[in-house]
Amino acid sequence: MIIGLDVGGTHTDVVLLGEQGIECQAKVPTTHDDLLVCVWKGLEAVTLGVAPHEVERIVLSTTLTTNAIAEEKLPPVGMIVVGGPGLDPECFRTNEHYYVVSGSIDHRGREIQPIEPMEIEAIASRLRKEGVRHVGVVGKFSVRNPKHETQIQQLLGDHFEYVVLGHRLSGNLNFPRRIATAYLNAAVYSIHKKFFDAVRRSLKRNGLPIPIHILKADGGTMSFNASLDLPGQTILSGPAASVMGSLPYTSEHLDTLVLDIGGTTTDMAVMVGRVPLLAAQGAEVGRFRTLIRALKTASLALGGDSAVRLKNGQLQLGPDREGPAMAFGGPTPTPTDAIIALGENLNGNRAAAERGMAQVGQALGLSMREAAQHVFDMACQGIMQAAEDMVQAINAKPVYTVHELLEGYQVRPKEILVLGGPAPYFAKRLQEISSYTVRVVPQWNVANAVGAALARTTCELTLFVDTERGIATAPEEAFHQPVKRDFTMDKAVSLALELLTEKAVREGAFRTDLETEVLEKLQFNMVRGFCTTGKYYRVRVQVKPGLISQYRSIIYKIQNSHAAAPSCTVGSA
């Protein structure tokens, strides 16, 4: 059995998957001030009466780090940046404790200017006095030679709780994005570690020593232990769960819009065939452009529980949520109230929903039913407009899938897949007001949790080989190996795939689920005095994002189930 858990803005969904598909499911309110409460309530519900040895793993998708960045509730971070000639690192300042220091490595990885140890020691002393416990260290060309970053780490010693080095984050060259990525990893470390320790203690205390994995922004998973080294990978895992939950149901030969309509937001993504799109350079989180590998998604601050109010005589939906719908005890009318007032059965208090829509109607000079239809249509049209804007933005740039660059490709979705609590009601209306074929994902109300549970471990790796200098390096893995002048591209690919496999297994992958591929192979001749003096190879490989090998039988059971899976009793934490 596998447990999937998705922490959403409004609810936390949990599923227990087994031979019969969804064996059990639970939905609990998300407690933003203490996520462990809702996580444990959900886990407790679906594991009641289940022997620990029957559960193979737990996969969590959490909004914890994303919310901390969006709300700017981050602890102080020290940033030590080694620039050298060219772009001034001050242009990419991330925060208050940001220091640009001496030293330079060129694009080939050769040291041009050493660092100044006394300068680093003085900065370290200042950071300690100011109570800074987490530090990011980034050099401009550290992926070609991490010498300065590792020297700075050694000089910092054991005085800091967490030090992240830029070359361990990605093999891609992009100095500004590497700075932002290092900063966010350092900033969310303590938040993620506190959550990690609490989950682990709770499972142990309750006799559930089960392997824990966490969903990443690229739709893959990594072990919870591995996530402590790179906590930034957990950013944007919520939208990734939407994509993975809908993946089995997309059409093989069509572009598909995926809409996850929750209580607070609507997350959107696009599939080309059955392949998700990838953010070309990395995730963008608030004001930060990063190298964090992520699916191409967009989020609209509009959901079923968005507050409905009049502003300057105009109806406005969201962007905030003041609580649940009035039909469920909330203080403000919402699109959910509109759906219930129109006669749909959402098990809420219809009288309260109608009262809310009557208030809206009175302000607009409409009947209660006309007001409800107006609110619901406005929500549907807002979602469709945002989705079309996203498609237009995607087509304005080269289109990347998780497998390849589609040169000149234009995304043209023909169908929409909808998931989330109110999915059936929105799907019906979206079909009526658009030219799309609209379908609802089976078990739409917990599809995110299913997607998290079935996602397989993913990772990527970049290998650089310089036969003139006689060295092969994989910066993300701190790997260095001497090579001879006769080293070939075939040997480079073989070495890269070997290192990738080792990395994937360390991060929690099963060898049976490893589907590797070469994303990029580049070769350049080194020329001196009109003679070739060596070769330079760059090889980028990945474990393909996708679903674990057991998914087909589980998805078949879910698709052919005509009744909802049994809901589990939610007890106290």
N, C-alpha and C positions, 0 to 999 in steps of 0.2 A: 504494500500500500504506500501511497505518496500523499502528503499533505501539501496543499497550495494555499497560501494566505496573501491577500492583497489589501493593503491599508489604503483606503480611499479618503477623499476629503470629507465625506459624510458617513460612510459605513466601511467597516472592515469585513471582507468576505473570506470565508474559509471553506475548503472542500477536502474531503477524504476520498481519494480515488483508489479503486481496486478493480477486481475482476468484473464487477457488475457496472463499471463506469463510475458515476458519483455515488459512493456508498452513503455519504452523509454530507450535509452542508449547514453552515451557520452564517448569520449576518448579525453583527453587533455594531452599535454606534461607535464611531471613531472618537477617542478621547485625546485631543491634540496636546493637552498639557501633560499627558502620561500615556504614551502609545503602548507601553507594556500592558496596561490594563486591558485594552481591547484585544491585543494580540493574545494574551493568555486566556481571556474569556473564550475566544474563538477556538484556540487549540484545545482547551479543556472540554469544550462541547463536542468536538469531532473525535476526540480520543477516548471518550467515556466508554468503558467496556472493551477497549481495544488493547491487546497485549503489545507492549513496547516493541518486541522483536518482530511484530508484523509490519511495522512502519519502516520503510526503507530510507526515507529522507523527508525533510521539511524544506519547502522553498518559500521564502518571504519576499514580498514586494512592498517596499515602504516609501512613504513620502517624507520621512523624517529629515533627511539631509536637504532635499529640495525645498521644503518649507523653511528650514533654518536660513537658507540663502535668500529666499524670496522675502522673508520677514526681517532680514539683516540682523539676525540674532546669532552672531558668530563671535567666538572668543578672539582675543588679540593674537595675531600671527606675526612672526618675524620673517621677512623676505630678504635674502642675500643674493644679489644678482651680479654675475660676472659678465660684463659687456664686451669691452674691447672696441676696435674701430667700427664705424658704421652707425646703425640705428642707436640712438640714445635710449638706454633702458628707462630713463625717467619718463619717457612718453607712455610707458606701460605700467605706471605706478598703480598698485592694487590697494594699498592701505597705508596706514600711518607708519608702521615700523618697517620701512622699506629702505634697503641700503644697497647702493651700487658700489662695487669694490674693484680694486685693481686686478689685472690679469687678462689674458687673452689666448684663445685657441683659434686657429684658422679653420677654414672649411674642409681641409684635408685631415684635421685632427692633430696638427703640429702646434706645439706650444710656442707662442710668440712672446708672451710676457708672463712671468710667474705671478702667483698671488703673493700678498704680503701677510704673513702669519700674524704679525702684531695688530694689523688692521682688523682681522677676523676676531682675534681674542678680545679686542676692545669692544666690538659690536656684541659679542657673546656676553660680555660682562654687563653691558647696557641693557640687553634684553632680559637677562636674569633679574636685574634690579627692578625692571618695569613689570615683572611678573609674567613675561611671555614664556609659554611652555612648548609651543609648536613652531617649527621653522621650515620654510621652503628654501631650497638652494638651487639656483638655475644658472647655467652657463650657456652662452649663445650657441656654441657648437659642441655641446657636451655629448650629443649622440655620436659624434665622430671620435671624441676622446673625453671621457668623464673625469680625467685626472683632477681638475680643479674642484669639481663638486665633491669628489671623495676626500680630497685633502681638507676641504672646509668642514666636511662631516667629522673627520678625525679631530680637527681643532676644536669643534664644538663639544666633543667628548660626550660624557654621560649626563650632562647638566640639563638636557631637555627631554621631555617625554616622547616627542615624535619629531623626526627630521626626515623630510621627503626630498629626494634628489630628482631633478628634472629629467635626467636621462632614463630613469626607471619608469617614466609615465607613458612614453610613446617613442617609436622609432622615427616618427615624421619630423621633418625640419619645419619649425614655425616658432620663432623666439617669443613673440607676444603671446601666442596661445599657450606655450609651455609655461610662461610665467603665471598666467591666470589659472592653469590647471594645477600647478604646484601650490598656489595660494589656496584654492578651494579644497584640495586634499588635506592640507594642514589645518584649514579652518574647521572642517567637519569631523576631523579625527576624534576629538573628545566626545562629540555628540553621538557618533556612530559606536564608539567603544562602550560608552555607558549603556546604550541600548543592547549591544551585543552581550555584555556581561550580565545584564538583567535577564535577557532571554535564556542564556545558558544556565544561569543559576536556577531559574524557575523550572526549566525542564529537568534539571538534575534533582531538584527538591521534590518534584512530583514523579520521580521514577521514570523519566522519559529521556534517556541519554541517546537521542536520535541525531544523526548527522544533519546539520543545518546548512542550507545554501541560500544565497540571496540573488535576486534577479538584478541584472545590470541594465544599463541604458541601451545596450545593443540587442536586447532580447535574449541574451544568454545568461547563464548562471555562473557563480563562483562559490566556493566554500566560504562559510562565514569566517573561518580562520584567515583565509587568503584576503578577504575584504578588509581586514585590519591594516594591511600594508597599503592598500590603495582604496580608501573609503570613498573617494570621489566617484568610483565606478557605480555606486549605488544611486547617484543622482539620476532623476528622470526614469526610475524603474517603473513607475505607475503607468505612463503611456505605453511603455514597452510591453507590459502585461496585457494591455488591450489588443495590441498587434498579435501577440502569440496566442491569445485566446480566440482570435478570429481566423488565424492562419489556416486551420484545416478546412474551413468552409468557403474559402475564396475560390473563384473560378480560375481554372488553369490558363485560359487564353484571354482573359479580360483584365483590364485595370480596375481596381476596386477601391472605393472610398470606405474607410472604417471609421465609424462614429461611436465612441463610447460616451453615452449620455448619463452622467452621474447626477448627484444632488447639487454639487457645487460648480462643476466644470463639465465641458464636453471636450474630450481628447480626440484628435483627428489624425489619421495616417492614410497613406496610399500604398497599395500593393500593385506591383507589375506582375501579372500572372499570380503566382503564389510566392512571390519574393518581395520582402519589405524594402522600402527605400531607406537609404542610409544618409545621415547628415554628412556631407562631403568631407569637411575638415574636422568636424567634431561638434559636440553639443554646445548650444548657446543657452546659458542659464542667467537670466536677468541681464546685467550689464557685462557679464563675463563670456568671452568666446574662448572655448577650451579645445583641447585635443582628446577629450573623453569620447571614445567611440560610442555613437548613439544612433538609434533609428531616427528617421526624419518624421517628426511629429509636431503638432501644434495644439495649443490648449486655448479654449475660449471660456471666459469667465461667465458661463451661462449653463445652468443645469435645471433639473426639476424643482429644486428648492430655492432658486434665485428669487430675491425679493422683488415684488411688483409694486411700483410706486409711480406717482405722477410728479414730474419735475417741469416747471414752467408750462404747465398745461399739456405736456407730452408724456405718454406712457413710457416707462423705463423698466427694463428687466435687468436685475443685477447692477453692477458686477458682484455684489456681495450677497451673502446668505445670512439671514438673521435667525435662523433656526429651521426646524422642519416646517412643512406645509401646515396651514391652519387646520386641515383635516386630520393632522396628527399632533395637534396641540401647539403649533407654532403661533407667533404673533402677527405674521404678515402674509398677505396673499402671495401665491407662487404659481408657476405653470402646473405643478402637480395638482393644486386646487382646481385649476381650470379644467384639467383632464377629468377629475372626479365630478366636477359640476356638470360636465357634458355627458355624464352618465356612465363613464367607464368604471369598472370595479377594481379599485386599488385598496380595498379593505379599510379605507379611512372614513372619517365622520363626514358624510356628504352634506349634512346641514351646515357644518362649520365651513366647508369648502364653498358652498353656495353663498354663505354670508360674506365671505371674502370677495367673491366675484361680484356680489351685489354692491359692495362698497366701491369697487372699481367702476362698475356700470353707472352708478350714481354720479361719479365724478366726470364720466365721459358722456353722459346722456344716453346710455345704452341699457337694454334689459340685462338681467343677470346672465342669461345664456349667450347673448350677443357679446358681452364683455368677456366671458370665458373663451368663446371662440376666437375673439380678437387677441387675447393674451396668448393662447396656444399657437395661433398662426404666426404671431410675432416671434415666438420662441423658435418655431420651425424655420421661418424665413431667416432669422438671425444665424442659425446653425448652418443653413445652406449657403448663405452669403460668405460666411467665414470659410467654409470648405472650398468654395470656388476661388476665394482669394488665395487659399493655400496652394491649390493646384496651379494657379497663375504664377505664384511666386516660384514654385518648383520648376515650371517650364521656362522661367527666365534665366535659369542657370543649367549647366550640365547635370544630367540625371544619373545619380549613383544608386545602384541597388547594393544589398549586402554582399553580392558576388562580383559586381563589375560596373564599369562605367558604360552607360548606354549613350554613345556619341550621337547627338542630334535627335534623341528620342523625345517625343512630346507625350506627356501623360494625358490620357483621355478616358477617365473613368466612365463605365457604362452601368455599374451597379454599386449599391451601397449596402454594407453590412452594418447593422445596428446592434449594440449590446449595452448593458446597463439596466438598472431597475425599471425605468419607464419605456424600455426599448419597443415593445409591441405597439404602444399607442403613438409614439413618434414615427415609427416606421410606416404605419398606415397613412398618416397625414403627409409625410415626406413623399410617399409614392404618388399621392394625389396632386401635389403642387409642383412636382418636378418631372423630368423626362427619364429619370433613373429607374432601374429595376431595384426595388428595395426588399431586402430580406433580413430576418432577425436571426441572430446567432443562437443555436440551441442552448438551453440553460443560460439565457442571456444575463440573468441577474447575478450569476457567479462565474461568468466566462473568464473574467480577469484572473481569478484565483486558479481556474483550470489551466489557463495559459502559463501562469507562473510555475505550476506544478510540473507541467510537461516540457518546459524549456530545458534544453541541454546546455552543458558547460561550453562556453566559447572563449576563445582568446586569439590573439594575433601576435606576430613576432616579426621583427625586421632584422636581417643579417647584412652586415657590411663587410666586404672583403677587399683589402688593398694589398695586392701581391707585390707592389713596389716597396711598401713598408713592411710587408710580410706579416700581416695581422688580419684576423677575422674577429668581428665583434658583434654581439647582440645586446644593445644597450639596455633594453627592458629587463634582461636577465643577468646583467652584470657579467656577461660571458666574454672572455678574451682567449684567443688561441693563436699561436704562431702558424703561419702557412708558408708553403714554398712557392716559388715563382710559377710552377706548373699547375697550380690550383685552378680548377675549371669551374664553369657555371654549373655543370651537373653536380659536382661535389658541393658547391654552395647550396643548391636546392636541397640535396640530401641532408646536409648538416642542418639547414633551417628547419626542415620537417622533423628531424630527430629532436631538436631543441623544443619545437612546438609541442610535440607529443609529451615530452617530459613536463613541460609547463602545464599543459591541460590536465594531466593526471594529478599533479600537485594541487591544482585548483579545484579538484573534485570530480573530474570527468571519469566516466567509465570507458575503458578502451574499446568496448563494443560500440560506443556512440561517437567515436572519433571519425568525422568525415572532413579530411583536410583538403586544402586546395592552395595553389600558388596564385596570389593576387597580382604580383608584379615581379618582373625580371628585367633588370637594367644592366648593361655592360658598357664600360668606357675604356679606351686605351689611354695609358699614361705615356706621353711623348716627351722626350728630352733630346735636344740636338738632332731632330728629325728621325729619331729612333724610338721604337716602342720599348719602354723600360718596365712596364708592368700593366696589370689590368685592375679595374675597379668594378666590383659587382655589388648590386643592391637587390636583395630578394625579400619580398614580403609575403608571408604565408598566414593562413588562418584556419581555425576550426570553424566550419560553416555554422552560422546560426540556424537553428531548427528545433525540432522536437525529438525527445528521447525515443528509443526504439519501441517502447511499449505503447506509444501513443495511438497507433492505428486501432488496436483492439478496444482501447478505452473510448476513443472518439466514436467508434462504430456503435458502442453501447449507448453513448450519450445521444447520438443522432437518432437512434431508433427507439429511444425511450419516449413514451407518450405521456408520461406523468413526471412531475417534478421529483427530484431526489428527496428523500426524507430530510426534514429539517431537524437539527439536533437541539436539545435543550441547552440554553446558554445560562450557565451558573455564575456564581460570583468568582472573582479572581482570587 
